[in-house]
């Protein structure tokens, strides 16, 4: 992984989508974990990383329909890898969401939009921080380079003076002074040039910091405006839902007052019973292979059920435990003619509590 943005990353939970893909691409042990050949210069993982870059660095936050469908297909291919991710539930849930997004049937709430905007603002802040750090490193590098050049120029000058003294030891003192003066003037010019370059680099760095601060303020204002817009939309949606609820209650009152209410209630009861029978007619034999199902009535063996009822005694904090054998399911939900409000099912492990609840 690159050090920018991942210096403090220790586990997979500390990195984003791009970081995980970089680990898979650069680690040879993952080449045998996927169906696609990851040693190729163009494979599904590299394509998925390019999709992530395309969305993160999109300047106008938009994408055309053809590219969008291609991006969705690339991500679905990665998550549907038959060798690694085909049987991973989370991966298949993500594939389902991507397919719904592709056919425009995915419901996006206001909280999802808010989270996406906040993620974008966070990414932009991180990009600005990285750019500012890179510029500071560049300024420091340029300063060190200029200092080295000055030292090298001084050393070269001293070497040239020494060589000139050894080679032309017959020259007069005036000529030597003229040579030294010219060299000193050259060194002064080099120092002035270095100072001007350093001031220009520092000025450019300050300009970039001001631009980054201004961009950050504009992002904050835009985020505030979007939050206010979302809040207004949410208030309008809540008001609309309240109006719909009021109309639904009025409609329910009219239906309950009509003569067809008993008939409608009876038909609804029959429909619910039929739906329950269709949904719970089969039971998986093993939680590992859910597709192996058997008919519930053939597989189910009714357990021995006992009912424990607790009633308040005549004294404070005194409960009376009354246990009785259950001969029909009606006794679970009703006590004489009164419907029970709270029912709790308890037993040791592996005795069929989920199966009994389904029945």
Secondary structure, DSSP 8 states (H G I E B T S, - for coil): --STTTTT--SGGGS-HHHHHHHHHH-GGGGGTSSS-TTSSS-HHHHHHHHHHHHHT-TTS---HHHHHHHHHHHHHHHT-TTTTTT-HHHHHHHHHHHHHHTT-----HHHHHHHHHHHHHHHHHHHHHHHHHHHHHHHHHHHHHHHHHHHHHHHHHHHHHHHHHHTTTS-HHHHHHHHHHHHHHHHHHHHHHHHHHHHHHHHHHHHHHHHHHHHHHHHHHHHHHHHHHHHHHHHHHHHHHHHHHHHHHHHHHHHHSTTHHHHHHHHHHHHHHHHHHHTSEEES-SS-TT-EEEHHHH------EEEEEEE-SSTT-EEEEEEE--STHHHHEETTEE-S------STTS-HHHHHH-
